Amino acid sequence: INAEYGEANAEQSVKNTLLQKLASFSDELGFHDAKKVGFNPYITFSNAWTVGMSGYSDPEKFEQVLTQFIKTFVDFTRTAANVTEDEFQSVAITPAVQKFDESQESTLFQSYNNLMRLLDLSFVEPSDKATVAARLSLSEVKEYMRDFLKDVSVICSVMGNAREEEALKLSNIVRDGLLEMGSQLSAEDRRAVTESPGLRILTEGPLHVIRRKALLEEEATSGIITWYQLGRTSEDGGQLGRTSEDGGQPSGQAYTLYALTALLEHVIGTKCFAYLRTEKKLGYSAGCILFDTDDNLGFAFYVQGSRAEAGPDLMQQEISTLVTNTFTSLQNLAGTPEGAIMFEEVKKTVQEKILANAAHRNFYSLLSSLEEQIFSSKGDFEVVEKKVSAVQAVSAERLLEFYQKRFLSEERRVVSSQVYGSTHEMPNTLHEGQVLIEDMLSFREKLTEIL
């Protein structure tokens, strides 16, 4: 992977998408020959090539097929495949332009995109991607592909019925084949390319409100996501972006913030659906969910619907009511014997869910998990055990304290991203405690802290 290709901009992002489509389309990758002799090769691309092959442990045959497969892959990136202009348009450009058309997405997805426009440092405008895709030529993409192996970072994982010396031999085949044209990047270089640059940290206190019209005038449905920014997944539960020395009230145990949020999701998940959808009939899709992406933790309430009397403004009012009423539910867990028993059952269920999600159903799942930690600047091979331990250590009182601080106090960091369909008028007033983000770019420039 060439470090400059990891930059978050429209042209590189589109070229990456087109590259994947061309690779999937090409017959030059040796797929057919490998499959004829019982092996399963695969290739994906997203800022980096992932090239793999699985099959029976016939050492001699596996070596031969792997050697040929790597060679054809390198040849493919050199010659950029024998793809015609017509094929390029049909298998790459047309699907890419359709994929980048945000107006075809739901209003809930548009709400999420607006949220990411505000906070995500790596966000690339879908409209910019569509514009780039429409003007890119096949020769430009081929040139991009030819240059790709000039600087590479190689990780080769061999899993299964293979002795150590055999695994090393197979790894060397991959290494030597891929390094033929370029120099090897360090693990630090790779992290700089593949790790997320992070999210901007919201200011504390008010409910920040984004209001936008749906991109299609005829779209009747509206959508809303109210997102609470909590901190890093591995944090111990102190103040967002700060350590215990900076004045937080942490437990001293890693992943406590994740444990608190996972417990909250389980405790109020069904209540969110029951209140927003069943009782208040705000929309056909409603609920709450934990967001855990690139070590950034958030908690979101969402609604999508088209009932005339229930636009995003009312949706937000009911979400605020639900957030307030949830505190009483958590108090019951912390203050009664029955609640204490129920809370222990919730902890057990969340622990079982963590273990189930971490269970690897095949070798590829296992090695993907290992690679994620190997090439992470925060690599932690005991993350599952630590999460389970953190859940076990949380008390109902601690969950109550966390909720009051991160969802109800002046230390909360929250934004409500609203998209209005044709059924609902966009209001020109705000409720107490709300701040309207009219110019997203200028507001974003004021958010100088990065999580």
Buried (B, 14 or more C-beta within 10 A) or exposed (E): BBEEBBBBEBBBBBBBBBBBBBBBBBEBBBBEBBEEEEBEBEBEBEBBBEBBBBBEEEEEBBBEBBBBBBBBBBBBBBEBBEBEEEBBEEBBBEBBBEBBBBEEBBBBBBBBBBBBBBBBBBBBBBBBBBBBBEEBEBEEBBEBBBBBBEBBBBBBBBBEEBEEEBBEBBBEBBBEBBBEBBEEBEBEBBBBBBBEEBBBBBEBBBBBBBBBBBBBEEBBBBBBBBBBBBBBBBBBBBBBBEEBEEEBEBBEBBBBBBBBBBBBBBBBBEBBBBBBBEEBEBBEBBBBBBBBEBBBBBBBBBBBBBBEEBBBBBBBEBBBEBBEEBEEBBBBBBEEEEBBEBBEEBBEEBBEBBEEEBEEEEBBEBBBBBEEEBBBEEEBEEBBBBBBBBBBBBBBBBBBBBBBBBBEEEEBBBBBBBBBBBBBEBBEEBEEEBBEBEEEEEBBEEBEEEB
